[in-house]
Amino acid sequence: MKSLLIMTLAFWTFTGEALANGAQLFRDKACWTCHGKDGKTPLLPVYPKIAGQNAPYVEKQIQDIKSGARGNANSAAMQGILPLVSNDEIKELAEFISKLKP
């Protein structure tokens, strides 16, 4: 039981840190510029509302844009920024985005 408590606390600590890091990354990597500070008020109607999206889905979409597997005119700005975003940062961003209220 004690080990379960320790694992649970470690998970919550990690999750809290990841969300805080994700929020900072969302600002620092300028995600909010196109998707809105809340993730649901995009700069242009053609940009997606991302708040509340499933974390694995967000992570996959970001990875696909970064690799070039997914690309269109709307992803051009992201393709310019994503070389500066590590895989760990992508995970943190995806987790943060999934916790935003849609």
N, C-alpha and C positions, 0 to 999 in steps of 0.2 A: 504493500500500500504506500509506503514511504517513497519508493522509487517511482511509482505512478504519479505521486504529487510532485516530485522533483521534475519528472518529464513534462508534466502539464505546465508547471511554472516556467520551465525553459521554453516550451512552445509559445506560451503567451508573451514572454519577454522577447523572443525572436520575432513573433508576429508584430508586436508593438513597435519594435525597432524597424522592421521592414516597412511598416506603414508610414512611420515618420520619415524614413529614408525615401520611400516612394513619393511622399508629398514634396519633399525637397527636390527630388529628381524631376518631378512633374513641373516644378517651377524652373529649376536650373537648365533643363533640356528644352525649355520653351514649349512643352506640350500644350500648355494652356493657351498659347497664342492662337492656335487654330481650333482647339477643341473646347475652349472656354475654361475659366478658372474652376468651374464646377463639373466640367466634363460633359455638360449637357446643353451648353449654349455656344455652339461653334461659330466661328468668325463668318463662315459662309454656309448657306443651307446644304451645299454638296459635301461638307465635311461631316463625318459621323459623330453622333452623340455616343460617347463611350462610357459614360457613368453607369456603374452597375453591371457591366459586361462580365461574363465568366472569366476568371483569371487565366486558365489554360488557353482559352480562345484568344484573349488579348495577347498573351505571350506569343502564341503561334503566328498571329497576324503581324506582330512587330518583327519577329524573326524572319518571316517570309518577305517583308518589305526590306529588311536589312540585307538579306541574301540576294534579293532581286527576283525571287520566285513570284512575288506579287508586286505589281507595279502598274500605276496609271498616273494620270496628271495630278490627281489629288495626293499621291504619295511622294511626289518629287521633293517636297520640303523635308519629309521624314528621311528620305534617302540621303540627304545632305547631312543630317544630324546623327543618324544611327551608327555610323562608323565610330563615333565618340561614346557610344553607350555599350557597356559590357553586358554579357549574358546575365550576370547576377543583377545588374541594374534593371535589365528588362524584366526579370522576375519580380523585383521590388515594385516597379512601375505597374505591372499587371495586377499585383495584389492590391496596390493602392487604388487603382481604377475600379477594381471589382467591388471595393467597399464604398465608393461614391454613391450617393443616393440618386437613382434615375429620375 
